[in-house]
């Protein structure tokens, strides 16, 4: 007679554990972002910059998934957003700066490290402002645009250019990309704090389209996918650069930069 109540208690306990684990799923995904950032730092210490750059790209996947998982499961942890911000700071604020600094370009390392710190400072300010605004505007409808370049995409741009630099050095012995990177991260730092609105790629992909537009988008996507499989380093850098140049809305109408 005691077996049935014991079975029911066990089932109820398992359900509670599953419910608790479900609440922490978005946070676990954010931890994947943090793990990629930590691994990238380890690779940078060992001068394996290409592997570190790939981990930054992988971290972008985790960073994009945590919000989607939270919306799908309709769960969230109170401190999960803070963890996500801290993970972004490490992976997309610190790691790209150290990637550039570790390249050792030019004969003025102090100046290069100063630019790297400027990038990290801009990423930190942006993430702090974003978290503050997210808390204060939690009940409002989410905008279709980012105000300024997201730190995730800025870090991904740096990582993609590191991969492009490694590819060109290996195949063509071409080394001009590395010399441009300190200037690139300086511009990226300014864009992160700018008022330039950038479109949300997720919203763009998920928007309703007619059949012809959907067909064209599908063909374009699979074509780019094939090129990405064949030339991942080139296509990543090209994709990020195209987004920064044409992914904004009103860049020629709004030129005000604020810090």
SVG drawing of the C-alpha trace seen along z (x, -y; Angstrom):
<svg xmlns="http://www.w3.org/2000/svg" viewBox="-2 -65 61 67">
<polyline fill="none" stroke="black" stroke-width="0.4" points="0.0,0.0 3.0,-2.3 4.4,-1.8 1.8,-4.0 2.4,-7.1 6.1,-6.7 5.8,-6.5 3.6,-9.6 6.1,-11.5 9.0,-10.5 7.1,-11.6 6.3,-14.9 9.9,-15.4 11.1,-14.6 8.6,-17.1 9.9,-19.8 13.5,-19.1 12.6,-19.3 10.7,-22.5 13.7,-24.0 16.1,-22.9 13.8,-24.4 14.0,-27.8 17.8,-27.7 18.1,-26.7 18.7,-30.3 21.3,-30.8 23.0,-27.5 23.2,-28.8 24.7,-32.0 27.3,-30.0 28.3,-28.5 29.1,-32.1 31.2,-32.5 33.0,-29.2 33.9,-30.3 35.3,-33.5 37.4,-31.8 38.6,-29.3 39.5,-32.1 41.7,-33.8 43.5,-30.5 44.2,-30.2 45.4,-33.8 47.9,-33.1 49.2,-30.2 49.3,-32.5 46.6,-30.4 44.7,-33.4 42.7,-31.6 41.2,-29.2 40.4,-32.0 38.6,-33.9 36.5,-30.8 35.5,-30.6 34.3,-34.2 32.2,-33.2 30.8,-30.2 30.0,-32.5 27.8,-34.6 25.7,-31.5 25.2,-31.0 24.5,-34.7 21.8,-34.6 20.3,-31.4 19.8,-32.4 17.1,-34.9 15.4,-32.5 15.4,-29.7 14.0,-32.1 11.1,-33.1 10.4,-29.5 10.4,-28.1 8.8,-31.3 11.3,-31.1 13.9,-33.4 16.1,-33.7 16.3,-37.0 20.1,-37.2 20.4,-35.5 20.4,-38.9 23.3,-40.1 25.3,-36.9 24.7,-37.3 26.0,-40.9 29.1,-39.8 29.7,-37.0 29.4,-39.5 31.9,-41.8 34.5,-39.1 33.9,-37.5 33.1,-40.5 34.7,-43.3 38.0,-41.8 38.8,-39.0 38.7,-41.0 41.0,-43.7 43.5,-41.1 43.3,-39.4 44.4,-42.7 47.0,-43.5 48.5,-40.0 49.1,-40.5 51.9,-42.9 51.4,-45.1 53.3,-48.3 56.3,-49.4 54.2,-51.2 52.7,-48.6 51.7,-51.1 49.6,-53.0 48.0,-49.8 47.1,-48.7 45.6,-52.1 43.3,-51.6 42.5,-48.1 41.5,-49.6 39.4,-52.2 37.5,-49.4 37.0,-47.5 35.9,-50.8 33.3,-51.4 32.0,-47.9 31.7,-48.2 29.8,-51.4 27.5,-50.1 26.7,-46.9 26.1,-48.9 23.8,-51.3 22.0,-48.4 21.4,-46.6 20.2,-49.8 17.8,-50.6 16.5,-46.9 15.6,-47.1 13.8,-50.5 12.0,-49.6 11.1,-46.0 7.4,-46.6 7.8,-48.3 7.7,-46.8 11.1,-45.9 12.5,-48.1 13.2,-46.7 16.6,-48.3 19.7,-48.4 20.9,-51.9 24.5,-51.7 26.5,-48.6 25.9,-45.7 29.0,-44.6 28.3,-41.0 28.6,-42.0 31.6,-44.3 33.4,-41.3 32.4,-39.0 33.8,-41.5 37.2,-41.6 37.2,-37.8 36.3,-37.4 39.1,-39.8 41.6,-37.8 40.5,-34.7 40.8,-36.5 44.2,-37.8 45.4,-34.2 43.9,-32.9 45.5,-35.5 48.9,-35.1 48.8,-31.3 47.6,-31.3 48.8,-34.5 51.4,-35.8 49.3,-39.0 49.7,-40.9 47.9,-44.2 44.8,-43.1 46.6,-43.0 48.0,-46.5 44.4,-47.9 42.9,-46.1 43.8,-48.8 42.1,-51.4 39.1,-49.0 38.5,-48.4 38.8,-52.2 35.9,-52.7 34.0,-49.8 34.3,-51.3 32.8,-54.6 30.0,-52.8 29.0,-50.9 28.4,-54.2 26.8,-55.9 23.1,-56.6 23.1,-54.9 20.2,-52.4 21.1,-48.9 18.5,-46.4 17.9,-43.2 18.8,-40.3 16.5,-37.9 13.5,-40.3 14.5,-40.7 14.6,-37.0 11.4,-36.4 9.4,-39.1 6.5,-38.2 7.3,-38.1 5.6,-37.1 6.5,-33.9 8.8,-35.5 10.8,-37.3 10.9,-34.2 12.2,-32.2 14.9,-34.8 15.9,-34.9 16.1,-31.1 18.3,-30.9 20.5,-33.6 20.9,-32.0 21.8,-28.6 24.2,-30.2 26.0,-32.0 26.0,-28.8 27.9,-27.0 30.4,-29.8 30.7,-29.8 31.5,-26.1 34.1,-26.6 35.6,-29.9 34.5,-30.4 37.2,-33.0 36.4,-35.2 32.6,-34.9 32.5,-35.7 34.6,-38.8 32.6,-39.9 29.3,-39.3 30.2,-41.3 31.6,-44.2 28.5,-44.3 26.3,-44.4 28.2,-47.3 28.1,-49.3 24.5,-48.7 22.9,-47.1 22.2,-50.5 19.1,-52.6 19.6,-56.3 23.4,-56.4 23.5,-59.2 20.8,-61.1 22.0,-60.6 25.6,-61.4 25.5,-62.4 27.9,-60.4 27.4,-60.3 29.5,-58.9"/>
</svg>
